Amino acid sequence: MHALEHVPFEPGKPSAIVAHTVKGKGVSFMEGVPMWHLRGPSKDEARKAFAELARGLWS
């Protein structure tokens, strides 16, 4: 990742990257819904999520 090249690094000291992300981005029923921090999807929900993500990749 290009971003890792810009992380301040000093041997013996911790470094951190803060990523401002959106949980569930690209899945209509998951995006921005706090419940998805607490549980995983059922098999059917996972199938629907993967289908939505795949459509987004090839559209």
C-alpha positions in Angstrom: 0.0 0.0 0.0 1.2 3.4 -0.9 0.0 4.9 2.3 2.3 2.8 4.3 5.3 4.5 2.7 4.2 7.7 4.5 3.8 6.4 8.0 6.3 8.0 10.4 8.6 5.2 11.5 11.1 5.4 14.3 12.8 2.1 15.4 11.7 1.2 19.0 8.6 3.5 18.9 5.0 2.5 17.9 3.4 3.9 14.7 -0.3 4.0 13.9 -2.5 4.5 10.9 -6.0 5.8 11.4 -8.3 4.7 8.6 -11.6 6.5 8.3 -13.7 3.8 6.8 -17.3 3.0 6.4 -18.3 -0.4 7.7 -20.3 -2.4 5.1 -19.5 0.0 2.3 -21.0 -1.2 -0.9 -23.6 -3.5 0.6 -27.0 -1.8 0.7 -28.3 -3.4 3.9 -25.0 -3.2 5.8 -23.6 0.2 5.0 -23.7 2.6 8.0 -25.8 0.1 10.1 -24.2 -0.2 13.6 -25.6 -3.7 14.1 -23.0 -5.1 11.8 -20.3 -4.3 14.3 -21.9 -6.8 16.7 -22.7 -9.8 14.5 -21.7 -11.6 11.3 -24.1 -12.2 8.4 -26.2 -15.4 8.0 -25.4 -17.5 5.0 -28.2 -15.9 3.0 -27.1 -12.4 4.1 -23.5 -13.2 3.1 -24.6 -14.5 -0.3 -26.6 -11.3 -0.9 -23.7 -9.1 0.2 -21.2 -10.9 -2.0 -23.6 -10.5 -5.0 -23.9 -6.8 -4.4 -20.2 -6.4 -4.1 -19.6 -8.3 -7.3 -22.1 -6.2 -9.2 -20.3 -3.1 -8.0 -16.9 -4.4 -9.2 -18.2 -5.1 -12.8 -20.6 -2.3 -13.3 
